Amino acid sequence: MQAILQYASSAEAFVHLATVCYVLGLLTRKELVLRVFLLLGTTFYILYYFHITDTPLWDAIVASLLIGTANLIVIFRIFRERSTWGMSEEMLGLYRSFPNFNPGQFRRMMARAEIIRDCPETTLLEEGVAPGKLYLTITDGFVVSRGTQHAGIGPGTFLGEVSFLLGGPATAHVAARRGNSYVVWDTARLARLMDKSPAMANAITVLLSKDVARKLAGSFPVRARSVLPSSLT
């Protein structure tokens, strides 16, 4: 028992623990677990450098502290990428409209957005005109018009997504009533973001494609009924 206690307090124990942590970290495929094991290994190496000689090996300690600090920064970034910690209630509400985004992707998306609150009565999309903007409704009170047909749009709806995905003009006229709120993105900025990050490009494309599919699914029964013979409707 005394030998075990003596070993546990020795410098050799610290270097052995550091080696075990490094090996376990390199054996895992999970980045966060890898980073935690490397941080533990660095900590044990610092303790080893303190105790291996009568005078601490300060050069090695400082180098290890720098490595550990860099690792801590990356761990924080990974945690932030995967956590909604620090988001306001408004941001958490908007995040529900991005079901395929992780928190980090959502933050990058919103960093390029502008939130318009209590807007005056304004036109967001003009049928036949390329918008150059992508919108997300926050409140009720938006009206979409196509010819003589009009419909209300509720919160959590993307506008201008077809033009953004396929190019070309807007397929309908959309107006916001006074007092409404919405999120707006410049499509050129989003395109640059997608060019820089394949992961973001995939997430945005999937999100908007699902939104288009949801709208088509909701409108299809009405269109199908209109083309059936009256004897079958």
HELIX and SHEET records of a PDB file:
HELIX    1   1 GLN A    2  ALA A    8  1                                   7    
HELIX    2   2 ALA A   11  LEU A   27  1                                  17    
HELIX    3   3 GLU A   31  HIS A   51  1                                  21    
HELIX    4   4 TRP A   58  ARG A   82  1                                  25    
HELIX    5   5 GLU A   89  TYR A   95  1                                   7    
HELIX    6   6 PRO A  103  ALA A  111  1                                   9    
HELIX    7   7 GLU A  161  LEU A  166  1                                   6    
HELIX    8   8 THR A  187  LYS A  196  1                                  10    
HELIX    9   9 PRO A  198  VAL A  227  1                                  30    
HELIX   10  10 SER A  230  LEU A  232  5                                   3    
SHEET    1   A 4 ALA A 113  ILE A 116  0                                        
SHEET    2   A 4 TYR A 182  ASP A 186 -1                                        
SHEET    3   A 4 LYS A 133  THR A 137 -1                                        
SHEET    4   A 4 PHE A 158  LEU A 159 -1                                        
SHEET    1   B 4 THR A 122  LEU A 125  0                                        
SHEET    2   B 4 HIS A 173  ALA A 176 -1                                        
SHEET    3   B 4 PHE A 142  ARG A 146 -1                                        
SHEET    4   B 4 GLN A 149  ILE A 153 -1                                        
END                                                                             
